[in-house]
Amino acid sequence: MDAIVTEKNGNASDSDTMMLFGGLACMLFGAGMVLSNPTLRRYLGQVRPADLLSAAVPDVEKYLKLRAM
């Protein structure tokens, strides 16, 4: 294992860039697959951002209390 050493001096290599764009492409493809389903599109059309925010607030508060410990 010592023979395979990767040195990084803060610069992104070509493989890092390819991994970044590959991940973005997978996320875009996945979002397209989800939004192409008419049932999910109808369900997501009924969701309001205020409801999502109010549901997430208790979890965020709990996370911040754990971080403060």
C-alpha positions as CSV (number, residue, x, y, z in Angstrom):
1,M,0.0,0.0,0.0
2,D,2.9,2.3,0.5
3,A,3.8,2.1,-3.2
4,I,0.5,3.8,-4.1
5,V,0.7,7.3,-2.7
6,T,-1.3,10.2,-4.0
7,E,0.1,13.6,-3.3
8,K,-2.3,16.5,-3.3
9,N,-1.1,20.1,-2.9
10,G,-4.5,21.7,-2.9
11,N,-5.0,21.5,-6.6
12,A,-7.9,19.5,-8.1
13,S,-6.8,16.8,-10.4
14,D,-8.6,15.6,-13.5
15,S,-10.1,12.6,-11.7
16,D,-11.6,14.9,-9.0
17,T,-13.2,17.1,-11.7
18,M,-14.6,14.0,-13.5
19,M,-16.0,12.7,-10.2
20,L,-17.7,16.1,-9.6
21,F,-19.3,16.3,-13.0
22,G,-20.3,12.6,-12.8
23,G,-22.0,13.1,-9.5
24,L,-23.8,16.2,-10.8
25,A,-24.9,14.3,-13.9
26,C,-26.3,11.4,-11.7
27,M,-28.2,13.9,-9.6
28,L,-29.7,15.6,-12.6
29,F,-30.6,12.3,-14.2
30,G,-32.2,11.1,-10.9
31,A,-34.2,14.3,-10.5
32,G,-35.4,13.9,-14.1
33,M,-36.5,10.4,-13.4
34,V,-38.4,11.4,-10.3
35,L,-40.1,14.4,-11.9
36,S,-41.1,12.3,-15.0
37,N,-43.5,10.3,-12.8
38,P,-47.0,12.0,-12.9
39,T,-48.0,10.7,-9.4
40,L,-44.9,12.2,-7.8
41,R,-45.2,15.4,-9.8
42,R,-48.8,15.8,-8.5
43,Y,-47.7,15.0,-4.9
44,L,-44.7,17.5,-5.0
45,G,-47.0,20.1,-6.4
46,Q,-49.1,20.0,-3.2
47,V,-46.1,20.5,-0.9
48,R,-45.5,24.0,0.4
49,P,-42.0,25.2,1.4
50,A,-43.4,26.7,4.6
51,D,-44.6,23.3,5.7
52,L,-41.2,21.7,5.0
53,L,-39.4,24.4,6.9
54,S,-41.7,24.1,10.0
55,A,-41.2,20.4,10.0
56,A,-37.4,20.7,9.8
57,V,-37.0,23.3,12.6
58,P,-37.1,20.9,15.5
59,D,-34.5,18.6,13.9
60,V,-32.2,21.6,13.3
61,E,-32.6,22.7,16.9
62,K,-31.8,19.3,18.2
63,Y,-28.7,19.1,15.9
64,L,-27.4,22.5,17.1
65,K,-27.8,21.4,20.8
66,L,-25.8,18.3,20.0
67,R,-23.1,20.3,18.4
68,A,-22.9,22.7,21.4
69,M,-22.1,19.8,23.8
